[in-house]
Amino acid sequence: MTNLSTTAKITWCPGCPNSQILVAFRQTIEGMVNSGSLKIENLVACAGIGCHGKISDYLNVNTFTALHGRVVPVMTGIKCGNPNLTVIGFSGDGDSYDEGLEHVIHAARRNSDIKLFIHDNQLFALTTGQASAASPKGFKGKTTPGGSIEEPFDAIPVLLQAGATFVARSYAGDIAGTRRVMEAAVKHKGFSFTEIIQPCITFFDTRDYFKERVFWREGGPASNISDAIKLAGKEGEKVPLGVFYSTEKPTFEEQTNQ
Ligand SMILES: Cc1ncc(C[n+]2csc(CCOP(=O)(O)OP(=O)(O)O)c2C)c(N)n1
């Protein structure tokens, strides 16, 4: 039986939902390996810089920790170099919506066959609580003591418009649900984008806020982008979870091998 645990000491804050993402991912991969749908030696888990990036220390698989905001080009390079690999990346809202947004959009546009998981805690956690592009308007942090004056970036509609062929949202506190979404994201052929709501219990504890508002959308993914954007849209105070869009298109790497 495959076991993805390592002996590295977990240095996330006790109770951090990053640990729940780690458990969901380990269970997803262990299940896929044990059922024969994935070979562990064919998996590469990449990570960006931030609290989320520590996940690479806690996974007994091939890993690569990229520069801040540069997890997607590293993943693309790995996949081009060896298209037989399953390439997964963990990133933060700071890492992928501030520093590295251009890479994410172009990977979606190319339908690069890589799987990106965003740990969305709506701020820069590792650097102790500055506002990120995902922080809500009014967010008070180290760089916005009077409250952020900016509207938050809503990634899912942008990624759908850019060409992502799989788009989903999950909530770290629901390990079983996150595991379901992760398995679908990993099995998807093409660019998969999954935003995982991951409250930062130290600098912006939104656990109670989200616990009351998240819900799993019934039914399957939408068959077109405008319906997918509607499915993913927040309805008043409610935050939908699930796979909003999933479609097949030729991948970037299939075409680079011409
Ligand atoms: C080029 C560069 N700029 C800035 C930093 C400093 N830095 C390290 S982590 C981080 C924020 C990470 O935020 P996020 O990606 O949301 O990850 P989290 O810590 O919230 O998981 C920043 C700005 C850096 N390491 N490299």
Ligand as a Chemical Component Dictionary entry (heavy atoms), coordinates in Angstrom:
data_LIG
# 
_chem_comp.id                   LIG 
_chem_comp.type                 NON-POLYMER 
_chem_comp.pdbx_formal_charge   1 
_chem_comp.three_letter_code    LIG 
# 
loop_
_chem_comp_atom.comp_id 
_chem_comp_atom.atom_id 
_chem_comp_atom.alt_atom_id 
_chem_comp_atom.type_symbol 
_chem_comp_atom.charge 
_chem_comp_atom.model_Cartn_x 
_chem_comp_atom.model_Cartn_y 
_chem_comp_atom.model_Cartn_z 
_chem_comp_atom.pdbx_ordinal 
LIG C1  C1  C 0 9.874  37.312 -5.885 1  
LIG C2  C2  C 0 9.410  37.246 -4.456 2  
LIG N1  N1  N 0 8.662  38.251 -3.971 3  
LIG C3  C3  C 0 8.231  38.220 -2.691 4  
LIG C4  C4  C 0 8.569  37.178 -1.884 5  
LIG C5  C5  C 0 8.126  37.172 -0.454 6  
LIG N2  N2  N 1 7.023  36.259 -0.241 7  
LIG C6  C6  C 0 7.223  35.009 0.233  8  
LIG S1  S1  S 0 5.793  34.184 0.469  9  
LIG C7  C7  C 0 4.880  35.508 -0.063 10 
LIG C8  C8  C 0 3.384  35.489 -0.065 11 
LIG C9  C9  C 0 2.783  34.180 -0.321 12 
LIG O1  O1  O 0 1.395  34.316 -0.348 13 
LIG P1  P1  P 0 0.518  33.174 -0.948 14 
LIG O2  O2  O 0 1.025  32.796 -2.278 15 
LIG O3  O3  O 0 -0.899 33.604 -0.880 16 
LIG O4  O4  O 0 0.828  31.950 -0.006 17 
LIG P2  P2  P 0 0.406  31.639 1.507  18 
LIG O5  O5  O 0 1.601  31.964 2.354  19 
LIG O6  O6  O 0 -0.788 32.475 1.834  20 
LIG O7  O7  O 0 0.131  30.169 1.467  21 
LIG C10 C10 C 0 5.701  36.570 -0.414 22 
LIG C11 C11 C 0 5.227  37.874 -0.916 23 
LIG C12 C12 C 0 9.347  36.134 -2.415 24 
LIG N3  N3  N 0 9.693  35.069 -1.698 25 
LIG N4  N4  N 0 9.761  36.195 -3.700 26 
# 
loop_
_chem_comp_bond.comp_id 
_chem_comp_bond.atom_id_1 
_chem_comp_bond.atom_id_2 
_chem_comp_bond.value_order 
_chem_comp_bond.pdbx_ordinal 
LIG C1  C2  SING 1  
LIG C2  N1  SING 2  
LIG C2  N4  DOUB 3  
LIG N1  C3  DOUB 4  
LIG C3  C4  SING 5  
LIG C4  C5  SING 6  
LIG C4  C12 DOUB 7  
LIG C5  N2  SING 8  
LIG N2  C6  DOUB 9  
LIG N2  C10 SING 10 
LIG C6  S1  SING 11 
LIG S1  C7  SING 12 
LIG C7  C8  SING 13 
LIG C7  C10 DOUB 14 
LIG C8  C9  SING 15 
LIG C9  O1  SING 16 
LIG O1  P1  SING 17 
LIG P1  O2  DOUB 18 
LIG P1  O3  SING 19 
LIG P1  O4  SING 20 
LIG O4  P2  SING 21 
LIG P2  O5  DOUB 22 
LIG P2  O6  SING 23 
LIG P2  O7  SING 24 
LIG C10 C11 SING 25 
LIG C12 N3  SING 26 
LIG C12 N4  SING 27 
# 
